[in-house]
Amino acid sequence: MEISAFQELMQELYGQADQERGIPATVAWLCEEVGELAQAVRKGTPEQQLHEFGDVIAWVASLANQMGLSLAEAADRYVTNPPA
């Protein structure tokens, strides 16, 4: 799935609830999911790791949607000017 299509899907599925939750709460949820991913990387199965990667990507998309930003544009930086 293309990253822009995924971001649009997250907007369709959760956009209203995301707006109501707001950016500060979304950042908190994203941080929690990153912690769960870290734990899965250390001690989880590949299935658990894949699940947590999905959750992190979903919360990043939610945050980008709330801020009116494109994940595809954010990723383009790695094509045109990757960090050293």
PyRosetta script that sets phi, psi and omega in degrees:
from pyrosetta import init, pose_from_sequence

init()
pose = pose_from_sequence("MEISAFQELMQELYGQADQERGIPATVAWLCEEVGELAQAVRKGTPEQQLHEFGDVIAWVASLANQMGLSLAEAADRYVTNPPA")
pose.set_psi(1, 136.3)
pose.set_omega(1, 176.5)
pose.set_phi(2, -68.4)
pose.set_psi(2, 145.5)
pose.set_omega(2, -177.1)
pose.set_phi(3, -62.1)
pose.set_psi(3, -36.4)
pose.set_omega(3, 179.1)
pose.set_phi(4, -68.0)
pose.set_psi(4, -36.7)
pose.set_omega(4, 177.6)
pose.set_phi(5, -66.8)
pose.set_psi(5, -38.5)
pose.set_omega(5, 177.5)
pose.set_phi(6, -64.3)
pose.set_psi(6, -43.0)
pose.set_omega(6, 179.1)
pose.set_phi(7, -62.2)
pose.set_psi(7, -40.9)
pose.set_omega(7, 177.0)
pose.set_phi(8, -64.4)
pose.set_psi(8, -40.6)
pose.set_omega(8, 178.2)
pose.set_phi(9, -61.2)
pose.set_psi(9, -44.0)
pose.set_omega(9, 178.7)
pose.set_phi(10, -61.9)
pose.set_psi(10, -36.3)
pose.set_omega(10, 177.3)
pose.set_phi(11, -64.9)
pose.set_psi(11, -44.2)
pose.set_omega(11, 179.9)
pose.set_phi(12, -64.0)
pose.set_psi(12, -43.9)
pose.set_omega(12, -175.6)
pose.set_phi(13, -75.0)
pose.set_psi(13, -41.6)
pose.set_omega(13, -168.1)
pose.set_phi(14, -129.5)
pose.set_psi(14, 4.1)
pose.set_omega(14, -173.3)
pose.set_phi(15, -54.1)
pose.set_psi(15, -46.7)
pose.set_omega(15, -178.9)
pose.set_phi(16, -63.9)
pose.set_psi(16, -48.5)
pose.set_omega(16, -179.9)
pose.set_phi(17, -63.5)
pose.set_psi(17, -37.3)
pose.set_omega(17, 179.1)
pose.set_phi(18, -62.9)
pose.set_psi(18, -44.4)
pose.set_omega(18, 179.4)
pose.set_phi(19, -62.1)
pose.set_psi(19, -40.8)
pose.set_omega(19, -180.0)
pose.set_phi(20, -67.1)
pose.set_psi(20, -35.7)
pose.set_omega(20, 179.9)
pose.set_phi(21, -68.5)
pose.set_psi(21, -42.6)
pose.set_omega(21, 178.5)
pose.set_phi(22, 90.7)
pose.set_psi(22, 165.1)
pose.set_omega(22, -174.9)
pose.set_phi(23, -66.3)
pose.set_psi(23, -47.9)
pose.set_omega(23, -178.6)
pose.set_phi(24, -57.4)
pose.set_psi(24, -43.0)
pose.set_omega(24, 179.5)
pose.set_phi(25, -68.5)
pose.set_psi(25, -35.2)
pose.set_omega(25, 178.3)
pose.set_phi(26, -65.3)
pose.set_psi(26, -41.2)
pose.set_omega(26, 176.7)
pose.set_phi(27, -61.4)
pose.set_psi(27, -41.2)
pose.set_omega(27, 178.8)
pose.set_phi(28, -62.6)
pose.set_psi(28, -44.3)
pose.set_omega(28, 178.1)
pose.set_phi(29, -63.6)
pose.set_psi(29, -41.2)
pose.set_omega(29, 178.4)
pose.set_phi(30, -59.9)
pose.set_psi(30, -44.7)
pose.set_omega(30, 178.5)
pose.set_phi(31, -60.9)
pose.set_psi(31, -40.8)
pose.set_omega(31, 178.0)
pose.set_phi(32, -62.5)
pose.set_psi(32, -42.5)
pose.set_omega(32, 179.6)
pose.set_phi(33, -67.1)
pose.set_psi(33, -36.0)
pose.set_omega(33, 176.0)
pose.set_phi(34, -63.3)
pose.set_psi(34, -39.6)
pose.set_omega(34, 175.9)
pose.set_phi(35, -62.1)
pose.set_psi(35, -41.7)
pose.set_omega(35, 177.9)
pose.set_phi(36, -65.8)
pose.set_psi(36, -36.5)
pose.set_omega(36, 175.9)
pose.set_phi(37, -63.8)
pose.set_psi(37, -44.3)
pose.set_omega(37, 179.5)
pose.set_phi(38, -59.4)
pose.set_psi(38, -42.1)
pose.set_omega(38, 178.8)
pose.set_phi(39, -65.7)
pose.set_psi(39, -41.5)
pose.set_omega(39, 179.2)
pose.set_phi(40, -65.0)
pose.set_psi(40, -37.4)
pose.set_omega(40, 178.1)
pose.set_phi(41, -63.0)
pose.set_psi(41, -41.2)
pose.set_omega(41, -178.4)
pose.set_phi(42, -73.5)
pose.set_psi(42, -42.3)
pose.set_omega(42, -168.6)
pose.set_phi(43, -130.0)
pose.set_psi(43, -3.2)
pose.set_omega(43, -172.1)
pose.set_phi(44, -92.2)
pose.set_psi(44, 171.2)
pose.set_omega(44, 174.8)
pose.set_phi(45, -83.0)
pose.set_psi(45, 163.6)
pose.set_omega(45, 175.1)
pose.set_phi(46, -56.4)
pose.set_psi(46, -35.6)
pose.set_omega(46, 177.6)
pose.set_phi(47, -63.7)
pose.set_psi(47, -43.5)
pose.set_omega(47, 178.3)
pose.set_phi(48, -66.2)
pose.set_psi(48, -39.8)
pose.set_omega(48, 179.2)
pose.set_phi(49, -63.0)
pose.set_psi(49, -44.8)
pose.set_omega(49, 179.3)
pose.set_phi(50, -61.7)
pose.set_psi(50, -41.8)
pose.set_omega(50, 177.5)
pose.set_phi(51, -58.8)
pose.set_psi(51, -46.7)
pose.set_omega(51, -177.9)
pose.set_phi(52, -69.6)
pose.set_psi(52, -36.0)
pose.set_omega(52, 174.0)
pose.set_phi(53, -58.9)
pose.set_psi(53, -43.3)
pose.set_omega(53, 178.3)
pose.set_phi(54, -60.5)
pose.set_psi(54, -43.0)
pose.set_omega(54, 179.1)
pose.set_phi(55, -62.7)
pose.set_psi(55, -42.7)
pose.set_omega(55, -179.6)
pose.set_phi(56, -63.8)
pose.set_psi(56, -44.5)
pose.set_omega(56, 179.4)
pose.set_phi(57, -62.0)
pose.set_psi(57, -40.6)
pose.set_omega(57, 180.0)
pose.set_phi(58, -63.1)
pose.set_psi(58, -43.4)
pose.set_omega(58, -179.6)
pose.set_phi(59, -70.2)
pose.set_psi(59, -32.9)
pose.set_omega(59, 175.1)
pose.set_phi(60, -64.8)
pose.set_psi(60, -42.4)
pose.set_omega(60, 177.8)
pose.set_phi(61, -63.4)
pose.set_psi(61, -41.3)
pose.set_omega(61, 178.1)
pose.set_phi(62, -59.1)
pose.set_psi(62, -46.9)
pose.set_omega(62, -179.0)
pose.set_phi(63, -63.9)
pose.set_psi(63, -44.9)
pose.set_omega(63, 178.8)
pose.set_phi(64, -60.7)
pose.set_psi(64, -42.0)
pose.set_omega(64, 178.6)
pose.set_phi(65, -60.8)
pose.set_psi(65, -45.1)
pose.set_omega(65, -179.3)
pose.set_phi(66, -63.4)
pose.set_psi(66, -29.3)
pose.set_omega(66, -178.3)
pose.set_phi(67, -92.9)
pose.set_psi(67, -1.8)
pose.set_omega(67, 179.1)
pose.set_phi(68, 71.4)
pose.set_psi(68, 30.9)
pose.set_omega(68, -177.6)
pose.set_phi(69, -112.8)
pose.set_psi(69, 152.5)
pose.set_omega(69, -179.1)
pose.set_phi(70, -99.5)
pose.set_psi(70, 123.5)
pose.set_omega(70, 175.4)
pose.set_phi(71, -65.8)
pose.set_psi(71, -33.4)
pose.set_omega(71, 177.8)
pose.set_phi(72, -61.9)
pose.set_psi(72, -42.9)
pose.set_omega(72, 177.5)
pose.set_phi(73, -65.9)
pose.set_psi(73, -38.8)
pose.set_omega(73, 178.1)
pose.set_phi(74, -63.1)
pose.set_psi(74, -40.1)
pose.set_omega(74, -179.1)
pose.set_phi(75, -71.4)
pose.set_psi(75, -27.6)
pose.set_omega(75, -179.4)
pose.set_phi(76, -58.4)
pose.set_psi(76, -26.2)
pose.set_omega(76, 178.5)
pose.set_phi(77, -56.0)
pose.set_psi(77, -34.1)
pose.set_omega(77, -179.0)
pose.set_phi(78, -75.6)
pose.set_psi(78, -14.3)
pose.set_omega(78, 175.5)
pose.set_phi(79, -87.8)
pose.set_psi(79, -45.3)
pose.set_omega(79, -172.5)
pose.set_phi(80, -90.3)
pose.set_psi(80, -31.2)
pose.set_omega(80, -175.4)
pose.set_phi(81, -153.7)
pose.set_psi(81, 67.3)
pose.set_omega(81, -176.5)
pose.set_phi(82, -64.5)
pose.set_psi(82, 142.4)
pose.set_omega(82, 176.3)
pose.set_phi(83, -62.2)
pose.set_psi(83, 146.5)
pose.set_omega(83, -179.0)
pose.set_phi(84, -78.2)
pose.dump_pdb("model.pdb")
